[in-house]
Amino acid sequence: VQLQASGGGLVQAGGSLRLSCQVSGFTSDDYAIGWFRQVPGAEREGVSCIMNPDGATHYGDSVKGRFTISSDSAMNTVYLEMNSLKPEDTAVYYCTNGALRGQGTQVTVSS
């Protein structure tokens, strides 16, 4: 299983970014892909996840209404659309299947 996150960057508060997670190597059709974020010295925070095959989505309270998770039809790529970004969204974002994570992507939101 491989998960590769990309799309991070520097954005001003109120701006938007879209993260992508390339997913490969799954042998089962029943799994979830999610995003979590981590700031050095802090606990990791679950951001969002999407279930395969039914496409059900879940969001952390801090991002509800601002972030949207989606995927292509084959769930080879999972996206995290982040709008109305706040400085407190600054973190390294990782995609995960719950057991493994890919290399993270840095998101920095300036005030």
N, C-alpha and C positions, 0 to 999 in steps of 0.2 A: 504494500500500500504506500502510495506517495501522495503528499499534499504540499502544494507549493503556493504560497501567498504572494501577491504583488499588488501594486497600486497605491501604496502609501505615499506620503509626501507632506509638504508644508502648506497650510491653508490658513486663511484668516477666519476668525470667529464668524459664524453665520454662513460659511462656505460649505462646499460639498466635495466629497471624494467617493470613488467607487473602488472597492477592493475586489480582487478576484482570487479564487482558490482553484488551482488545477488539481483534479482528483483522478487518480488512476490506481489500478491494481485490486479493486474490490472484486471478490468472487461471489458475493451475496448481493441480492437486490434489496435486502432489508437492513438499512443502516441510516444513520444521521450524520450530517456534516454541520459543524458549528464553528463559531468564531468566539474566541475569548481574547481579552486584552490584559496586559500586565505592565505596571509601572514599577521600576526598581524599588525594592523595599516594601512593596505592597502585595496584598493577596491578588491572585488572578481573579478576573471578573468575567463571568459568562456574559456574552453580548447577545448572541442569537444562534438559532440552529434551524435546520430544515430537514424534514424526514423524507426518506425514500422508502417506498414508492408513492406515498399519499400526498407528499408536498406540504404537510402541516408545518407551520412555523411557530417559533417561540422567541420572545424577546425579554431581555433584562429590563427592569423597571426604568433604569436611567436612560435607555435609548428608545423606549416605546414612543411611536409617533414620529421619530426622526430617522430611524434606520429601517431599511427594508432588505430582507434576505431573499434571494431568488436563485434559480439555477437554470441551466439549459435542459432540454427535454431528457437528455441521457444522463444528467447530473455529472457530466465530466467537468463542468465549471460551476462553481458556486460563487455568487456575487453578494457583496454587502454594499448597498447604496447608503451612504451616510450624508444626511442633510442637516442643516442648522447646527453645524458643528460648534462645540464649545471648547474652551481651553482644557476643561476637565476630561475631554475625550482623548487627550494626548496620551499615547501609550504605544507599545509594540502590540500589534494585532496578529494573532495566530489562527490558522484554521486547523480543525481537529476532527477526528472521527470518534473522539471520546477516549481513545487509547493512545493514539499517535498524534503528533502535531508536526506541521511543516515549519520551515524557517519563517520567522515572523517578518512583518513589514511595519516600518515606523510611521506613525501618524502624529503629526505635530500641528496643533491648532494655536495660533497666536492671537492674543487679545487686542 
